[in-house]
């Protein structure tokens, strides 16, 4: 569904879907991300069971009774002890993507896939479930059925099926995304006010000044230590600044004036 709608960030396109449906030539190549997902899916399913207490079945391919072009290969059918069943969508992203999901929320390309599954199965809710080994925790987000969105998506998909798949005519990829949705349940609040921008700029400037000051301090300290070594003494003092060098040759610089002020 994300490919048909023009919002697949992983390179999927309506033309690629058309090739797979009409000519059977398009096959998703294996890569580390796909292999990791396939390997971890049953493990994440078990982790989800333990976390929620919900039973999960793995049904066969689902097909809509009326819109026969609409199919769904869901990762799990959730069967709570009390309440209606739901769809389980499992993801095993790399660490950077997992943390992005936590901070910025579930993106539109995952949302439309879940809504498509809800449309095919007729169910009213789903759980988006992601797990990453580095974070070693589950991210579970509840997704409610959005019939208006399903109708909009399926209008595009139905036209694609009738105008391209059934006729064998390749589609033109959309110039831009057909649907745009805000992320679902982001934990990170984005600050975009002028006051925040000004404060952030001042902080960066202060960090730069501090870095230069630390560099200058190190150079001055090195100069003092060098003069102490040239004096051939283990300890020297002047103007309330003391340089001592221990038996291992490690120097120490103390500011007596600063220590007195602190006291």
N, C-alpha and C positions, 0 to 999 in steps of 0.2 A: 504493500500500500504506500509506504513513503516514496518508493521509486516512481510510482504512477503520479503521485502528487507533486513530484519535483523537490522533495525535501530530504532525500537520502544523503547524509553527509559522507557515506562510505563509497560513493561512486555509482550507486544503482540508478537506473534510468528507465523511463517508459519503454524505450527501444530495447533495452536488455530484457525486460519482462516479455515484450512482444516476441523476441527471438526464442525465448524459452517456451512460450505457449504455441507459437506457430511452426517454428522450424526445429525446436528441440536442441538448439545449438548453444544456448547460453547456460553455462554451469558455473556456479560460484566456486572459484579456486580456493583450495585450502590455504590457510595462513595460520600463524601462531594464535591470533585472536579467536578464529573459528575453532581451532583444535582445543584451545583452552576452554572455550565455552562448552563444547561437546563433552569434554572430560569432566568438567565440574558440575554440569547440570544436575545429575542425580545426587551429587553430594550436597549442592545448595538446596535441592528439594527436601532432603532429609533434615538439613539445618532449619529450614522453614517450618517443617512439621514440629520439631522440637521447640522452636521459638514461639510458635503460635498455638500449638496444640491442635491445629486443624489437620484433618486427614486429607490426603492429596492422591488423586488417581491420575493415571496417564492415559487418556483416551486416544482412540484412533483419529485419523483426519476427519474434521467436521466439515459439512457442506450445508449451506442454507437451503431450505426446502423450496423456496420460490426463486430466489436469485442464485441459480445453480452455479454461476461462475464464481460465487463468493465461497472460498474455502478457508479453513483455519487449522493450523497444526499447533495447537496450544501446548505449553510446557506442563500444564497441570490443571486438573479440575479440583477446586477447593471445596471440601465438604465439611463445613463447621458442624459442631454438635448441635447448635441452635442457630437457625437462620438459613437463608437461601444459599445455594452454591455460587461460586465465583470462578473467575479465570486466574490462573497463576502465570505470570510472565517472568522468566528468569534471565538474568544477565550476569556475566562474569567478566566485568571490564578490568583493564589494567588499572594500576593504582591511581594514576593521574585522572582518569575518567571517573573512577569511583568517587574520588574526593570532589570532583566537579559536580557529580550528581548530588552529593550531599549539600554542597554549597549553593549551586545554581538551580537545582530542581530537575525533575524529569523533563527532557526536551520534547519538542513537538513530534519528532519522528518516532519516538517510542509511544507517545500518547495515541497517535493515529493508528498504530499497529494494534494497540490494546483495544481501542474503540472498534476497530474492524472485527476483532475476535469476539467482542461482546455482541456486535451486530449479527455475526454468523451463528453464535451459540444461543442468542436470545437471553443471555444472562444480564444481570443488572449491575454487577460490580466486579472489580478485579484487584489483585495485589501485584504491583510491580516490585520485584524482589531482586536486589543486586548484592553480590558478595565479592570481596577481594581478599586475597591471602595476606597482603601486607597490612591492610587495615584490620583484618580478621574480625569483621562484624557484618551483620546484615543491614541493608537499607530496605525498609518495607514501606511502600507508599500506596495508599488506597486510591483507586480510580473509580469514579462513579460513571455509569453509562450516560452518554450525551447523545440523545437521539437526533437532535438537530445537526450535530457534527457528523454523525453516521450518515444521515441523509445527504449531506453535502459531499462527503467523501465518495459515497456510493454512486452519486450522480456522475461524478468524474470517472469512476471506475467502470460504471455501466456503459458510458459513452465510449470509453477505450475498448471495452470488450466487443461492443456491437460495431463500431466504426473501424476497428483495427484488427482485433483477433479473428472475428468471424469472417471478415472480408480478406484477410491476409495482407492488408495495406499497412506498411510500417508507419508508426506515429511520428509526429514532429514533437521533439522534446519541448516542454513549456519554457518560455523565456525566463520565467521566474517561479518561485513557489506558488502553488495553487492555494495553499492554506498556511496561515501563520497562527501559532498558538503560544501564549506565554508559558514559561516553565511551570511545572506543577510542584508545589510545596518546597520552594527554595528555603534554605536555612540562613543564607547569607543576605544581609540587607545592603543594597548598593546605595552609597552616598554620592550624590551628584550635584549638591548645592554649591554655589559660588564660595560660600564660607568654608566648606570642606576642601574645595580645590585650593583655596588660599592657604589654609592650615597645612595641607599636605605639601605644598610647594615650600613653605617656610621650614617644615621639618626636614625636607630633603636638603635645603640650603644649609641648615644647621648641622646635618650629618657631614656635609662636605667640609664645613669650617672645622668641625671636631677632628676629622681625619687629617687635615692639614696641620692642626695644632698638635696632634699626637706625633706626627712625623717630625715637627719642629722640636718638640720636647725630647724625642729620642736623639736628635742630632746634638742638642745642648747637653744632654746627659753624657753622650759619648765624648764630648769635648772635655767635660769635667773629669771623667774617668781617665782619659788620656793624660791630662795634667797630673793627676794623682799618681799614675804609674811612673811618669817621668820624674816625679819627686822621690821615688823609691821609698815610699812609706806605705804601711798597711792601712794607715788611717790619716786623713788630712781633713782640716776644717777651715772655713773662711766665710765670713758674712752669713753665719748661721746655716751654711750648707756643708754637710759632712759626707765625705766619700770614704768608705771602708772596703777593703778587699780581703776576703777570707783566704784560708790556706789552700783552697782549691782554685783560687784565682777568680772567684765570682765577685763582681763589684756590687755595692749597694750605695745608693745616693739618698740622703735624708735631708729634708728641709726643716730645720729646727724652728724657724719662724712660723711656718705653716702649722707645725705641731703645737707650738705655744698658743697660737690663735684658736686652734681646735679645742685645746684644753680650757 
